[in-house]
Amino acid sequence: MIMMCVGGILALVLTMLFGVPYIDLMKKKMYGQYIREVAPETHTKKAGTPTTGGVFIIAAIALASVVTLLLAQKLNNHSWIILTTMLLFALLGYKDDSMKIKGKHNQGLTARTKFILQIIISLLPAIYMMKTGGTTIHFGTMFLDLKFLYPVFAVFVIISSSNAFNLTDGLDGLASACGVPVFLGLAALASLTHRPEIAIISAVAVGALMGFLKYNKPKAQIFMGDTGSLALGGLMGTLAVVGKFELYFAIIAGLFVMEALSVIIQVAYFKLTGERFFKMAPLHHHYELCGQGEEMIVKRFAMVSMLFTLLGILLASGGRLIW
């Protein structure tokens, strides 16, 4: 618990320290965000806001994690797999952001290219866990051995998490505010199942997101971009896979699941009926178009995320996890 606090505080301080010079640099280079034409009209005023803030979030997480894990003597193979996967997702996101900035539009990598690269990156922790952690998934006293299908399942969890976080990053402070409870939940699950390295990295992510909120709360001084959202979502999924609590993660990350499902429902309903199920997807845009203010949406979504986290922890602690 002490080292978790140390890691979280260190990441908080590093993120806040890295933020000021990085934002100044982005403003000087005029590396601003380009807004999609289909986005709500209220978002046009955000055009030009510096992006790629994920660079200093991920840098803070990586540095704080290594330092804290070294102090705790828990810098093991699990830790390196988690951090390496996060960094690879960050590089993918940075490439996507860079293409948008250079092209001066909101189109980066093609969906196909991004998906293929996400699969390749996700295979690293998926295969590693199949070799070292087994192919069984757990929920309470129930067990299911997926055997050779486990890597497919693990890749699905990680990619879904990465994309869901990316979809949720649509309002100032939304992804960060909703991500904090999820990483807190992952830290709690890791502590419950005696996985200190996962608990420390999760706590570090909490500190980094809280530090980033200083710069990303309305009106945002900088956006995390795909550099941050793909990496943080990938980190969440990887922590769940390496920690072997993938099914509990689906509950803890319930808010992100809702955001992703809203897009799936919207697309499927439109193809079937030619009409929209929501006014706009992801779900937070629907509430925007219903007249709710951005700050109110962020607060309510963050509360829902916290409730999902509490539910997941309650189920996990009451399920008598056997590993």
Backbone bond lengths (Angstrom), bond angles and torsions (degrees), N, CA, C in turn:
res aa  C-N    CA-C-N  psi(-1)  N-CA   C-N-CA  omega(-1)  CA-C   N-CA-C  phi
1 M - - - 1.465 - - 1.531 111.18 -
2 I 1.345 116.27 -41.04 1.467 120.40 -179.57 1.513 110.43 -62.53
3 M 1.332 117.16 -45.24 1.462 120.51 -178.22 1.522 111.30 -69.12
4 M 1.317 117.34 -30.04 1.465 120.32 174.77 1.523 109.75 -63.33
5 C 1.324 116.52 -44.01 1.466 121.08 178.28 1.523 110.97 -64.15
6 V 1.330 116.17 -41.83 1.468 120.80 178.88 1.527 109.85 -60.42
7 G 1.333 116.10 -46.85 1.459 120.74 -179.66 1.516 112.40 -63.07
8 G 1.325 116.16 -42.85 1.461 120.64 -179.48 1.521 111.93 -64.26
9 I 1.335 116.31 -44.31 1.472 120.67 179.81 1.531 110.78 -66.30
10 L 1.328 116.02 -41.73 1.460 119.93 179.34 1.529 110.97 -61.66
11 A 1.330 116.68 -43.74 1.466 120.51 179.21 1.527 111.07 -65.78
12 L 1.334 116.92 -38.94 1.465 121.43 177.52 1.525 110.65 -59.45
13 V 1.325 115.93 -48.64 1.465 121.14 -178.52 1.527 110.80 -64.92
14 L 1.327 117.31 -45.00 1.465 121.16 -178.55 1.524 111.37 -62.73
15 T 1.329 116.28 -42.70 1.468 119.98 -179.78 1.519 110.73 -62.49
16 M 1.322 116.57 -43.76 1.462 119.65 -179.98 1.528 111.37 -67.89
17 L 1.326 116.98 -34.64 1.465 120.37 178.68 1.522 111.50 -71.75
18 F 1.335 116.68 -40.91 1.459 120.72 -178.87 1.531 112.03 -71.26
19 G 1.324 116.07 -26.82 1.456 120.69 -171.78 1.514 115.12 -62.61
20 V 1.319 117.06 -47.93 1.476 121.12 -175.05 1.528 112.42 -59.94
21 P 1.343 119.41 -55.29 1.469 118.41 -179.30 1.529 112.64 -64.96
22 Y 1.335 117.02 -32.53 1.462 118.96 -179.22 1.528 111.10 -69.09
23 I 1.315 117.04 -42.19 1.471 120.71 178.21 1.526 110.25 -63.41
24 D 1.329 116.49 -42.09 1.468 120.18 177.53 1.524 110.95 -60.42
25 L 1.325 116.13 -41.84 1.468 120.89 179.83 1.521 110.99 -63.50
26 M 1.340 116.44 -44.10 1.461 120.13 -179.67 1.529 111.56 -65.11
27 K 1.332 116.71 -36.04 1.463 120.25 178.54 1.526 111.17 -67.14
28 K 1.332 116.16 -39.73 1.460 120.27 179.44 1.524 111.32 -65.77
29 K 1.337 115.39 -37.99 1.462 119.48 -179.45 1.527 111.94 -85.72
30 M 1.352 115.30 -5.37 1.472 121.82 179.43 1.526 111.56 58.42
31 Y 1.344 115.23 43.16 1.460 120.94 176.75 1.524 108.13 -89.12
32 G 1.331 116.08 82.46 1.452 121.12 -175.53 1.514 113.39 -105.45
33 Q 1.334 115.07 166.03 1.460 122.50 -179.21 1.523 110.32 -81.87
34 Y 1.337 114.92 140.27 1.465 120.78 173.24 1.520 107.97 -105.06
35 I 1.320 116.00 130.67 1.456 122.18 -173.16 1.524 110.51 -92.02
36 R 1.341 116.08 135.66 1.463 120.40 177.83 1.524 110.56 -62.86
37 E 1.318 115.57 145.11 1.466 120.59 179.56 1.523 111.81 -65.18
38 V 1.348 116.67 -27.34 1.466 120.05 -177.30 1.524 112.28 -86.32
39 A 1.319 117.67 -3.92 1.463 120.75 -179.81 1.523 109.82 -69.77
40 P 1.349 116.71 156.42 1.467 119.49 177.13 1.523 111.67 -54.79
41 E 1.343 116.57 148.34 1.466 121.30 -176.08 1.528 112.49 -58.21
42 T 1.324 116.59 -30.16 1.475 119.88 -178.60 1.524 111.64 -64.03
43 H 1.328 117.84 -15.74 1.461 121.08 -177.13 1.526 112.58 -84.15
44 T 1.334 117.43 -12.31 1.464 119.48 -178.01 1.526 111.96 -62.36
45 K 1.327 116.68 -29.31 1.465 120.23 -179.63 1.531 111.62 -71.21
46 K 1.336 116.76 -12.19 1.459 120.18 179.86 1.517 112.58 -87.06
47 A 1.328 116.51 -9.47 1.461 120.29 -179.46 1.527 110.17 -57.12
48 G 1.316 116.33 135.46 1.459 120.82 179.57 1.509 114.42 92.91
49 T 1.351 117.57 -9.41 1.465 120.09 176.03 1.530 108.87 -63.72
50 P 1.329 119.04 132.57 1.469 120.83 179.97 1.522 112.10 -53.57
51 T 1.324 115.83 143.12 1.457 120.59 -179.98 1.534 109.83 -124.88
52 T 1.306 117.70 -167.58 1.483 125.78 -174.40 1.525 112.23 61.68
53 G 1.341 117.68 27.30 1.466 120.46 176.10 1.512 112.78 -62.17
54 G 1.331 115.82 -16.89 1.461 119.57 177.25 1.515 113.01 -59.90
55 V 1.331 116.30 -22.29 1.471 120.09 179.82 1.526 110.50 -58.02
56 F 1.340 117.38 -49.11 1.470 117.72 -176.98 1.534 111.88 -82.03
57 I 1.332 117.68 -20.56 1.478 119.00 173.12 1.523 109.53 -67.20
58 I 1.333 116.08 -50.55 1.463 120.90 -177.24 1.519 110.93 -66.92
59 A 1.345 116.66 -37.53 1.466 119.92 177.03 1.528 110.50 -60.68
60 A 1.336 116.12 -42.59 1.471 120.65 179.94 1.525 110.98 -66.10
61 I 1.336 116.58 -41.63 1.469 120.36 179.43 1.523 110.54 -63.89
62 A 1.326 116.49 -46.25 1.466 120.60 -178.22 1.524 110.88 -62.32
63 L 1.331 116.87 -48.79 1.468 121.08 -177.65 1.521 111.63 -66.12
64 A 1.343 116.64 -47.24 1.473 120.23 -178.94 1.524 111.21 -64.56
65 S 1.332 116.93 -37.40 1.463 120.77 -179.91 1.524 111.33 -64.97
66 V 1.336 116.46 -47.61 1.468 120.25 -178.64 1.521 110.60 -62.58
67 V 1.325 116.93 -46.50 1.472 120.88 -179.29 1.528 110.71 -61.22
68 T 1.326 116.24 -48.17 1.471 120.00 -176.97 1.522 111.64 -67.79
69 L 1.318 116.73 -41.34 1.473 120.06 178.99 1.522 111.22 -65.33
70 L 1.329 117.23 -35.72 1.470 120.38 175.89 1.525 110.47 -64.57
71 L 1.334 116.05 -44.14 1.462 120.04 178.96 1.526 111.13 -62.97
72 A 1.341 115.33 -36.70 1.471 119.88 -179.33 1.518 112.38 -85.34
73 Q 1.350 117.08 -4.15 1.466 123.31 -177.01 1.529 111.38 57.50
74 K 1.347 114.71 43.43 1.469 120.86 -179.22 1.535 111.92 -125.85
75 L 1.321 116.42 19.77 1.465 119.82 -180.00 1.531 108.30 -81.54
76 N 1.323 116.00 86.61 1.463 121.97 -175.10 1.527 111.55 -113.19
77 N 1.315 116.37 -172.36 1.469 121.31 -179.08 1.519 112.26 -61.14
78 H 1.337 116.75 -38.86 1.468 120.62 177.65 1.536 109.85 -56.93
79 S 1.331 115.29 -45.18 1.464 120.25 -178.68 1.521 111.46 -61.22
80 W 1.325 116.25 -45.83 1.472 120.15 -178.32 1.520 111.52 -64.92
81 I 1.319 117.60 -38.57 1.467 120.85 178.23 1.525 110.25 -63.06
82 I 1.323 116.46 -44.66 1.469 121.36 -179.63 1.524 110.94 -62.73
83 L 1.313 117.13 -49.90 1.464 121.42 -176.83 1.531 111.93 -68.86
84 T 1.326 116.56 -37.22 1.466 119.75 177.95 1.525 110.80 -64.69
85 T 1.315 116.33 -43.43 1.471 120.44 178.50 1.519 110.85 -61.30
86 M 1.332 116.34 -42.68 1.468 120.47 177.92 1.527 110.96 -60.01
87 L 1.322 117.09 -45.50 1.458 121.17 -178.47 1.528 111.68 -65.31
88 L 1.322 117.34 -37.16 1.464 120.70 178.18 1.522 111.01 -66.17
89 F 1.327 116.94 -40.39 1.468 120.34 175.45 1.524 110.70 -64.74
90 A 1.333 116.44 -36.70 1.469 120.16 178.27 1.529 110.63 -64.46
91 L 1.330 116.91 -40.74 1.467 120.78 177.77 1.523 111.05 -63.81
92 L 1.332 116.16 -40.40 1.466 120.55 176.58 1.525 110.17 -61.49
93 G 1.325 116.21 -46.80 1.465 120.45 179.48 1.515 112.37 -63.98
94 Y 1.343 116.46 -38.01 1.465 119.81 -179.92 1.531 110.84 -66.68
95 K 1.323 116.63 -37.77 1.462 120.22 176.29 1.525 109.91 -61.65
96 D 1.313 116.35 -42.86 1.463 121.37 179.28 1.536 110.66 -63.61
97 D 1.333 116.32 -46.18 1.472 120.70 178.80 1.522 111.42 -62.37
98 S 1.320 116.85 -42.07 1.460 121.38 -178.26 1.520 111.68 -62.00
99 M 1.335 116.51 -40.09 1.460 120.33 178.96 1.517 111.15 -64.88
100 K 1.338 116.47 -36.72 1.464 120.58 178.46 1.530 110.67 -67.53
101 I 1.334 115.30 -41.84 1.461 119.79 -178.53 1.526 110.79 -67.24
102 K 1.328 116.35 -46.89 1.467 120.34 -178.66 1.528 112.01 -67.13
103 G 1.344 115.51 -36.12 1.459 119.46 -179.10 1.512 113.35 -83.30
104 K 1.361 116.45 -8.79 1.458 122.63 -179.85 1.526 112.79 55.57
105 H 1.342 114.89 42.61 1.459 121.37 174.38 1.526 107.78 -152.72
106 N 1.330 117.96 179.06 1.462 120.83 -176.15 1.525 112.41 -98.50
107 Q 1.334 117.54 25.07 1.451 121.82 178.92 1.522 109.37 -112.70
108 G 1.322 116.73 115.97 1.458 121.35 178.49 1.515 110.27 -106.40
109 L 1.316 116.23 -126.75 1.456 121.11 176.65 1.517 110.11 -63.22
110 T 1.323 117.32 149.25 1.457 120.19 175.71 1.521 109.35 -67.15
111 A 1.325 116.71 153.70 1.464 121.14 -179.54 1.532 110.66 -58.27
112 R 1.325 116.69 -38.13 1.464 121.18 -179.20 1.532 110.92 -64.84
113 T 1.338 115.91 -47.89 1.466 120.00 -179.75 1.520 111.23 -62.43
114 K 1.333 116.34 -44.81 1.460 120.89 -179.64 1.530 110.66 -61.53
115 F 1.328 116.69 -42.37 1.469 121.15 -178.25 1.529 110.98 -65.20
116 I 1.320 116.94 -43.13 1.468 120.80 179.54 1.523 110.62 -62.26
117 L 1.332 116.63 -43.68 1.465 120.61 179.36 1.527 111.25 -66.80
118 Q 1.329 117.08 -35.59 1.468 120.26 176.18 1.526 111.15 -63.57
119 I 1.324 116.33 -39.69 1.466 120.44 178.10 1.520 110.44 -62.42
120 I 1.327 116.08 -46.74 1.466 120.83 -179.05 1.521 110.91 -59.77
121 I 1.328 116.60 -45.26 1.469 120.57 -179.88 1.529 110.53 -64.87
122 S 1.323 116.81 -43.69 1.472 121.39 -176.23 1.519 112.54 -67.81
123 L 1.321 116.78 -23.79 1.464 119.84 178.93 1.521 112.23 -64.74
124 L 1.337 116.60 -26.53 1.469 119.94 179.86 1.530 111.85 -58.65
125 P 1.345 118.94 -58.72 1.472 117.80 178.02 1.520 112.84 -70.35
126 A 1.341 117.94 -29.48 1.465 120.85 -178.43 1.529 111.21 -64.02
127 I 1.315 116.45 -49.09 1.469 120.70 -179.79 1.529 110.38 -69.91
128 Y 1.329 115.53 -39.13 1.468 119.32 178.70 1.530 110.74 -58.59
129 M 1.329 117.24 -44.92 1.462 120.05 -178.79 1.523 112.14 -71.74
130 M 1.334 117.00 -31.22 1.460 118.93 176.12 1.524 110.18 -63.37
131 K 1.339 116.26 -34.70 1.464 120.93 -178.94 1.520 112.39 -80.07
132 T 1.337 116.76 -34.98 1.466 119.65 -172.78 1.528 114.98 -108.66
133 G 1.333 116.93 -27.30 1.462 119.57 -174.82 1.509 114.60 -111.60
134 G 1.328 116.51 -1.77 1.464 119.32 -179.86 1.514 112.34 86.89
135 T 1.305 116.29 178.00 1.465 122.36 -175.56 1.522 112.54 -115.43
136 T 1.325 115.94 15.27 1.468 120.66 -178.29 1.528 110.64 -95.01
137 I 1.336 116.05 137.70 1.459 120.91 173.17 1.526 107.93 -110.61
138 H 1.336 116.19 153.04 1.462 121.64 -170.54 1.522 111.02 -129.82
139 F 1.316 114.57 147.93 1.465 120.52 168.07 1.518 106.19 -149.64
140 G 1.335 115.41 104.82 1.456 119.67 -175.51 1.519 110.08 63.46
141 T 1.316 117.12 -123.68 1.464 121.46 -179.93 1.523 111.95 -95.47
142 M 1.330 117.13 4.75 1.466 120.93 -179.68 1.524 110.27 -94.38
143 F 1.318 115.81 138.83 1.453 121.66 -179.47 1.525 109.73 -130.52
144 L 1.320 115.63 146.28 1.459 120.44 176.35 1.521 108.77 -143.33
145 D 1.321 115.65 120.91 1.459 120.77 178.97 1.528 108.69 -90.82
146 L 1.331 116.61 111.79 1.464 121.47 -178.26 1.525 112.47 -82.82
147 K 1.327 116.86 -11.34 1.462 122.72 179.94 1.531 111.19 52.60
148 F 1.328 117.72 -126.60 1.475 120.91 -175.03 1.528 112.99 -70.37
149 L 1.342 117.71 -10.90 1.460 121.08 178.39 1.532 112.30 -84.21
150 Y 1.331 116.71 -8.22 1.460 118.81 -176.19 1.529 113.35 -58.99
151 P 1.348 119.26 -45.12 1.477 118.20 179.00 1.524 112.68 -57.71
152 V 1.337 116.71 -36.28 1.472 120.20 177.95 1.520 109.82 -63.45
153 F 1.331 115.93 -44.11 1.463 121.31 179.36 1.531 110.59 -63.39
154 A 1.334 117.12 -46.01 1.462 121.34 -178.31 1.526 111.16 -63.73
155 V 1.322 116.90 -42.55 1.467 121.14 177.68 1.529 110.32 -61.81
156 F 1.325 116.16 -41.13 1.469 120.95 178.31 1.529 110.62 -60.84
157 V 1.318 117.14 -44.49 1.471 121.53 -179.88 1.530 110.52 -60.79
158 I 1.321 116.83 -47.30 1.464 121.13 -175.69 1.520 111.82 -68.55
159 I 1.347 116.39 -46.29 1.467 119.51 -179.33 1.528 110.80 -66.36
160 S 1.316 117.10 -41.21 1.467 120.89 179.07 1.525 110.39 -61.03
161 S 1.322 116.17 -42.02 1.457 121.18 179.70 1.526 110.74 -64.78
162 S 1.332 116.08 -44.69 1.463 120.96 -179.85 1.526 111.01 -60.77
163 N 1.320 116.68 -46.65 1.461 120.48 -177.88 1.522 112.26 -71.76
164 A 1.338 116.89 -34.99 1.467 120.07 179.12 1.522 110.84 -65.45
165 F 1.323 116.51 -41.01 1.468 120.13 177.31 1.527 109.78 -64.05
166 N 1.322 115.86 -40.21 1.457 121.35 178.84 1.531 111.52 -62.25
167 L 1.329 116.75 -41.98 1.464 121.37 178.89 1.524 111.54 -66.91
168 T 1.326 116.53 -34.55 1.469 120.93 -177.94 1.521 112.08 -74.15
169 D 1.317 116.87 -20.68 1.456 120.91 -178.41 1.529 109.93 -79.27
170 G 1.350 115.41 68.65 1.454 120.06 -176.72 1.512 115.14 -124.80
171 L 1.327 116.51 -8.73 1.467 121.61 177.12 1.528 108.78 -130.37
172 D 1.309 116.43 155.18 1.463 120.47 -179.73 1.531 110.56 -58.05
173 G 1.318 116.14 118.01 1.458 121.41 175.77 1.516 115.13 82.00
174 L 1.335 118.95 -4.14 1.468 120.48 -172.69 1.522 112.82 -66.45
175 A 1.321 117.59 -55.75 1.462 120.65 -176.93 1.528 111.08 -61.42
176 S 1.335 116.67 -41.09 1.465 120.32 -179.49 1.523 111.34 -65.91
177 A 1.337 116.66 -46.40 1.465 121.03 -177.87 1.528 111.36 -65.13
178 C 1.317 116.91 -35.39 1.470 120.60 178.99 1.520 111.55 -81.63
179 G 1.338 116.79 -24.99 1.455 120.53 -179.79 1.512 113.56 -76.12
180 V 1.333 116.88 -30.84 1.467 120.23 -179.34 1.530 112.38 -56.50
181 P 1.350 120.06 -49.65 1.466 119.16 178.69 1.528 113.08 -61.76
182 V 1.338 116.93 -35.75 1.468 119.91 -179.34 1.525 110.73 -64.78
183 F 1.321 116.78 -46.85 1.468 119.44 178.94 1.529 111.13 -66.61
184 L 1.347 116.95 -32.99 1.470 119.56 173.87 1.526 110.27 -62.95
185 G 1.323 116.04 -41.56 1.454 120.87 178.16 1.522 112.20 -63.81
186 L 1.329 116.30 -41.30 1.461 120.56 177.46 1.525 110.73 -63.97
187 A 1.331 116.27 -39.26 1.471 120.43 177.16 1.530 110.44 -62.97
188 A 1.335 115.90 -40.73 1.468 120.18 179.30 1.525 111.23 -65.73
189 L 1.330 116.90 -44.03 1.464 120.47 178.59 1.523 111.18 -63.18
190 A 1.325 115.96 -40.77 1.460 119.89 179.72 1.531 110.84 -64.72
191 S 1.322 116.77 -39.31 1.468 120.49 177.05 1.520 110.39 -66.26
192 L 1.328 115.68 -39.90 1.463 121.44 -179.52 1.521 111.59 -63.14
193 T 1.330 116.46 -34.43 1.461 121.26 -176.94 1.530 112.59 -104.24
194 H 1.348 116.28 14.10 1.471 122.60 173.56 1.533 112.50 60.11
195 R 1.323 114.74 52.36 1.466 121.29 174.73 1.529 108.12 -122.42
196 P 1.332 117.06 78.84 1.468 121.67 -172.63 1.520 114.68 -60.25
197 E 1.347 117.91 -36.20 1.463 119.35 -178.60 1.526 111.24 -65.06
198 I 1.338 116.68 -36.91 1.461 120.86 178.88 1.525 110.07 -72.40
199 A 1.323 116.55 -38.96 1.462 121.00 178.02 1.527 110.56 -61.97
200 I 1.336 117.21 -41.70 1.466 121.15 -178.57 1.520 110.72 -67.21
201 I 1.336 117.95 -46.58 1.468 120.56 -179.30 1.529 110.54 -63.87
202 S 1.324 117.15 -38.22 1.471 121.04 177.82 1.521 110.50 -63.67
203 A 1.333 116.68 -43.84 1.471 121.03 178.75 1.527 110.95 -64.67
204 V 1.319 116.69 -36.98 1.467 121.21 177.09 1.530 109.78 -62.08
205 A 1.339 116.46 -42.83 1.470 120.58 179.04 1.529 111.05 -62.48
206 V 1.322 116.85 -36.69 1.472 120.88 176.85 1.525 109.91 -60.51
207 G 1.330 115.91 -48.55 1.457 120.05 -179.98 1.518 112.62 -61.24
208 A 1.337 116.68 -41.35 1.459 121.12 -179.37 1.525 111.28 -65.14
209 L 1.328 117.01 -42.26 1.463 120.15 179.51 1.524 111.51 -67.10
210 M 1.313 116.48 -38.15 1.462 119.35 177.76 1.532 110.62 -65.57
211 G 1.333 116.30 -36.90 1.451 119.91 176.44 1.521 111.59 -67.36
212 F 1.330 116.08 -39.04 1.461 120.19 -179.71 1.522 111.78 -67.77
213 L 1.309 117.32 -29.34 1.470 120.71 178.92 1.524 112.08 -60.34
214 K 1.309 117.22 -25.65 1.475 120.51 176.42 1.524 110.30 -59.03
215 Y 1.328 116.09 -35.31 1.462 121.07 -176.96 1.531 113.12 -100.77
216 N 1.327 116.48 -15.56 1.461 119.64 -173.65 1.529 113.84 -108.69
217 K 1.345 117.47 -8.47 1.453 118.84 178.57 1.535 108.53 -67.80
218 P 1.345 117.63 156.91 1.479 120.15 -178.34 1.534 111.10 -58.77
219 K 1.284 117.33 135.41 1.440 132.02 -11.63 1.523 108.83 -82.75
220 A 1.337 116.37 124.10 1.455 121.85 -170.83 1.522 112.85 -61.48
221 Q 1.344 115.11 135.79 1.462 120.51 173.70 1.522 110.88 -84.99
222 I 1.342 116.05 -22.52 1.454 121.87 179.99 1.517 109.12 -158.05
223 F 1.326 116.95 150.30 1.463 123.06 174.12 1.534 108.71 -102.51
224 M 1.337 117.16 150.59 1.464 119.15 177.85 1.520 111.64 -74.17
225 G 1.347 117.57 -23.58 1.451 120.52 -179.80 1.524 111.70 67.64
226 D 1.324 116.08 -178.16 1.462 120.22 176.46 1.523 110.83 -65.99
227 T 1.331 116.73 -24.89 1.461 120.93 176.71 1.518 110.25 -54.62
228 G 1.320 116.14 -43.50 1.455 120.28 -179.32 1.508 113.41 -87.10
229 S 1.337 117.34 -45.36 1.464 119.90 -172.98 1.523 112.87 -67.54
230 L 1.332 117.75 -43.53 1.471 119.63 178.37 1.526 110.90 -65.76
231 A 1.344 116.18 -39.43 1.461 120.47 -178.94 1.523 112.31 -69.91
232 L 1.338 116.90 -44.30 1.468 120.08 -179.14 1.525 111.65 -68.28
233 G 1.338 116.05 -39.70 1.457 119.03 175.52 1.521 111.24 -65.31
234 G 1.336 116.05 -41.53 1.458 119.90 176.27 1.511 111.68 -63.20
235 L 1.338 116.68 -37.20 1.465 121.05 177.69 1.522 110.80 -63.39
236 M 1.331 117.39 -44.64 1.463 121.13 178.86 1.528 110.16 -56.74
237 G 1.330 116.14 -51.19 1.458 120.35 -178.20 1.514 112.42 -63.65
238 T 1.337 116.80 -39.65 1.464 120.48 -179.83 1.521 111.35 -66.69
239 L 1.321 116.88 -40.16 1.470 120.31 176.35 1.524 110.85 -59.65
240 A 1.326 116.41 -40.44 1.466 120.70 179.68 1.526 111.10 -67.34
241 V 1.323 117.08 -40.36 1.467 121.07 -179.26 1.523 111.06 -69.52
242 V 1.329 116.85 -48.26 1.466 120.47 -179.58 1.526 110.64 -67.02
243 G 1.327 116.69 -31.94 1.458 120.62 178.05 1.514 113.91 -79.56
244 K 1.346 116.26 -10.61 1.466 122.45 -179.71 1.531 112.66 61.86
245 F 1.351 116.56 35.77 1.460 119.52 171.32 1.524 109.66 -127.30
246 E 1.339 114.69 50.90 1.459 121.63 -176.62 1.528 113.29 -61.30
247 L 1.329 117.86 -40.38 1.465 120.75 -176.13 1.529 111.62 -72.90
248 Y 1.314 117.41 -36.14 1.467 119.91 175.30 1.530 110.53 -67.60
249 F 1.314 115.37 -32.10 1.461 120.46 178.52 1.526 110.73 -61.61
250 A 1.326 117.03 -36.14 1.473 120.46 179.46 1.524 111.12 -61.07
251 I 1.334 116.83 -29.73 1.466 121.04 178.15 1.527 110.36 -82.49
252 I 1.324 115.84 -47.78 1.465 120.32 -179.19 1.528 111.67 -58.66
253 A 1.324 115.65 -38.81 1.469 120.56 179.54 1.524 111.12 -91.98
254 G 1.319 117.14 29.18 1.460 122.27 -175.33 1.516 114.54 -56.24
255 L 1.325 117.88 -36.75 1.460 120.76 179.05 1.521 110.62 -63.50
256 F 1.315 116.77 -41.98 1.464 120.80 178.45 1.531 110.78 -68.41
257 V 1.318 116.36 -34.84 1.473 120.70 175.32 1.526 109.96 -62.48
258 M 1.326 116.64 -42.53 1.466 120.93 178.25 1.523 111.98 -61.29
259 E 1.315 116.31 -42.75 1.466 121.00 179.48 1.530 110.41 -61.87
260 A 1.334 116.62 -45.08 1.463 120.40 -179.79 1.526 110.95 -67.25
261 L 1.333 116.87 -41.85 1.462 120.57 179.65 1.522 111.96 -63.46
262 S 1.329 117.06 -33.87 1.465 120.21 179.83 1.531 110.91 -61.87
263 V 1.335 116.28 -35.90 1.460 120.48 178.04 1.524 110.13 -70.34
264 I 1.333 116.60 -43.30 1.465 121.00 179.28 1.527 110.63 -62.01
265 I 1.332 116.77 -44.94 1.462 121.75 178.93 1.522 110.74 -62.67
266 Q 1.329 116.00 -43.50 1.469 120.58 -179.28 1.533 111.39 -59.64
267 V 1.324 115.88 -47.45 1.468 120.87 -178.18 1.529 110.81 -66.22
268 A 1.343 116.56 -46.43 1.461 120.57 -178.40 1.526 111.59 -64.03
269 Y 1.326 116.62 -43.24 1.469 121.32 -178.69 1.526 110.70 -65.80
270 F 1.330 115.91 -39.10 1.471 119.46 179.71 1.524 111.29 -66.47
271 K 1.330 116.71 -39.14 1.462 120.05 179.54 1.523 111.52 -67.94
272 L 1.335 116.45 -32.81 1.463 120.67 -178.32 1.525 112.65 -80.78
273 T 1.333 116.51 -37.46 1.468 119.78 -171.91 1.529 114.17 -117.90
274 G 1.323 116.85 -16.44 1.463 119.51 -175.36 1.516 112.59 78.32
275 E 1.333 116.98 7.21 1.463 122.17 179.01 1.519 110.09 -122.10
276 R 1.340 115.43 164.56 1.459 120.26 179.68 1.521 110.60 -94.67
277 F 1.321 116.11 137.06 1.461 121.04 176.49 1.529 109.57 -77.71
278 F 1.342 116.15 -44.25 1.464 122.48 174.76 1.525 108.52 -106.10
279 K 1.307 116.64 159.86 1.466 119.32 176.52 1.525 110.07 -62.94
280 M 1.340 115.52 -34.89 1.457 121.49 174.35 1.523 107.47 -163.47
281 A 1.305 116.23 147.11 1.463 121.36 176.32 1.531 108.21 -118.20
282 P 1.358 117.65 152.03 1.458 129.70 2.12 1.535 113.56 -63.73
283 L 1.310 114.74 174.52 1.452 123.02 -169.14 1.524 113.73 -56.49
284 H 1.339 117.67 -35.73 1.473 118.72 -177.46 1.533 111.49 -63.41
285 H 1.324 117.90 -30.55 1.468 120.62 177.76 1.535 111.13 -70.53
286 H 1.325 116.45 -31.79 1.467 120.48 176.70 1.530 109.73 -60.34
287 Y 1.332 116.13 -45.56 1.460 120.05 -179.95 1.527 111.50 -68.54
288 E 1.338 116.53 -32.55 1.462 119.60 174.74 1.522 110.63 -59.55
289 L 1.328 115.75 -47.10 1.457 120.41 -177.44 1.525 112.06 -73.68
290 C 1.329 116.35 -13.88 1.467 120.31 173.54 1.528 111.22 -83.27
291 G 1.332 116.00 -1.97 1.464 120.12 174.82 1.505 115.78 101.92
292 Q 1.346 118.17 2.67 1.456 119.62 -179.94 1.529 110.25 -80.22
293 G 1.316 116.57 142.04 1.451 121.77 -179.87 1.515 112.03 -71.49
294 E 1.314 115.65 153.81 1.467 121.44 -176.95 1.522 112.17 -59.73
295 E 1.316 117.04 -45.35 1.463 119.71 -178.26 1.526 111.55 -65.46
296 M 1.332 117.35 -37.53 1.457 120.77 178.66 1.528 111.16 -65.70
297 I 1.322 116.90 -40.49 1.464 120.91 178.18 1.526 110.12 -61.53
298 V 1.332 115.93 -45.56 1.460 120.52 -179.23 1.526 110.61 -60.64
299 K 1.319 117.42 -45.06 1.466 121.05 -179.67 1.525 111.51 -62.85
300 R 1.341 116.23 -44.48 1.465 119.94 -178.10 1.522 111.98 -69.25
301 F 1.315 116.77 -40.85 1.462 119.84 178.45 1.529 110.58 -65.48
302 A 1.330 117.08 -38.29 1.463 120.59 178.25 1.531 110.58 -64.30
303 M 1.336 117.04 -37.99 1.464 120.79 177.22 1.523 111.29 -65.86
304 V 1.330 116.57 -40.78 1.465 120.75 177.74 1.527 109.95 -64.08
305 S 1.332 116.17 -41.05 1.459 120.17 178.14 1.523 110.72 -61.02
306 M 1.318 116.52 -41.05 1.462 120.71 177.84 1.531 111.20 -63.55
307 L 1.327 117.38 -39.82 1.462 120.94 178.97 1.530 111.12 -64.64
308 F 1.329 117.10 -41.37 1.459 120.54 176.59 1.533 110.42 -61.77
309 T 1.326 115.72 -40.43 1.461 120.10 179.19 1.523 111.19 -62.95
310 L 1.312 116.46 -45.66 1.464 120.66 178.58 1.520 111.32 -61.40
311 L 1.334 116.30 -40.39 1.461 120.36 178.72 1.520 110.59 -62.69
312 G 1.320 116.74 -45.09 1.460 120.48 -179.92 1.516 112.39 -62.38
313 I 1.336 116.45 -41.72 1.459 120.28 -179.82 1.525 110.74 -67.31
314 L 1.339 116.40 -41.00 1.466 120.36 178.49 1.529 111.21 -61.72
315 L 1.316 116.25 -43.26 1.474 120.03 178.54 1.523 110.94 -64.70
316 A 1.341 115.77 -40.92 1.464 119.70 -179.03 1.522 111.92 -66.83
317 S 1.318 116.28 -44.36 1.465 119.56 -177.41 1.523 111.19 -71.76
318 G 1.326 116.97 -28.29 1.466 120.07 179.35 1.510 113.55 -88.35
319 G 1.344 115.95 -9.73 1.458 119.73 -177.13 1.501 114.71 -88.58
320 R 1.340 117.33 -1.81 1.466 122.26 179.94 1.526 109.53 51.67
321 L 1.304 115.22 66.51 1.468 121.30 -178.90 1.512 111.33 -58.87
322 I 1.300 115.72 129.62 1.461 121.81 177.04 1.515 107.90 -120.59
323 W 1.318 117.06 121.58 1.466 119.81 -174.59 1.518 109.63 -119.42
